[in-house]
Amino acid sequence: MTKWLYLAGAISSEVVATLALRAMLDHPAWIVLVLTGYPLSFVFLAALLRRGVPVGVAYGIWSACGVAITAVAGAFLFHDPLTWVMGLGFACIVAGVLLVEWGSGAAEAEPGHAGGAP
């Protein structure tokens, strides 16, 4: 359960920082969230990696969720475009992340897999 909390923290702090970066163009005070959100996101991501989540899986989920959530939030907050083609792109991202996760799990299940570098 702790892994999911670290992942949620990494995703949410990165999304908040990115949205604050956009908001900062109109209101410079948002720089506070930018300067705290990005480092906090990396702290959470590092904690997730320390818990043994493979880097490809952790980064894939973190970045994919960040892209999708930021795009949807940007559409609502800043009236950025959100099209069905973008939705198809989100679906492809999710499919790619799932394949990476499944591939990682299959590799760990192989006999003789040490989990380190080849």
N, C-alpha and C positions, 0 to 999 in steps of 0.2 A: 504494500500500500504506500509506503514511503516513496518508492520510485515514482509512482504516479503523481504524488504531491510535488516532488522536485520537477517533474516534467511539466506539470501545470504551472508551476512558478516560473520556469524558464520561458514557456510560451507566453504567458500573460504579461510578464515584465517586458519581453521583447516587443510584443504587440503594442503595449501602452507607450513604450519609448518611440516606436515608429510613428504611431498616431500623433504623439506629442511633437515629433519632429515636423510633421506636416502642419500642425496647429501653430507651431512656433513661427512660421512664416508670417502669420497675421498678429500674433501676440507673443513677443519674445520671452515672457515669463515661463512659457512651457519648457524652456531649456532645462529647468530643474528636473523634470521627469525624463528628459532625454539623457541627461548626464547620470541619473541614478538607475534608470530602467535597463539600459544596455549592459552595464557592468553586473547588475543584479542577475540578469538573464544568464550571463556566463558563469556566475557563481552557482546558480541552480543547475546549469548544464554540467558543470564539473562535478557537483555532488551526485548527479545522476550517473555519470560515468564511473565515479568511485564506487557506486553500488553494483557495478558489474554489467551494466547495460552496454552492449556493443556500440561503438561510436557510430557506425553506419545506421543502426536502428534509431539511436537517440537523436542524431542530427537530422535524419530523415523525417521523423515525426515532428521534431521541433520546427524545422524549416517549413515543412508542408503545412502544418497547422498555422504557423505564423503567416504564411502567404495567404491562405484562404481566409482566416479571421481578419487580417488587416484589409484585404480587398473588400470583404463584406462590410466591415465597420467603416471603411473609407467611403463606401457608397452611401451609407446612412448619414455619416457625420459631415462629409465634405462634398457630397453629390458626385463622387467619382463614378465613372461608368461601371456597370455590372451587367454583362451580357450572357447569353446562353453559351457562347463560345468559351467564355471564361469559366462558366460552370463545368463545361466539358474538360477544360484544362485542370480544374480542381479534381475532377473524378480521375483523370489520368495520374495526377500527383498521388492521390490516395492509393490507387492501384499499384503504383511504383513503390511506395513506402511499404505496403503490405507484402509485395514480392521480396523486398529487401529483408523484412522481418522474418518471413517464412524461410527464406534462404539461409538466414543467420541461424534460425532454430534447427534447420535440417543439418547444417554444418556442425553444430554443437552435438547433435545426436549421433554423428558418425563415429564408429569405433576408432580409437586412437587419436581423436581430435583433442589437442592440448589447449586450444583457445588462444594461443599466442600467435605471433607472426609466423608465416610459413618458413 
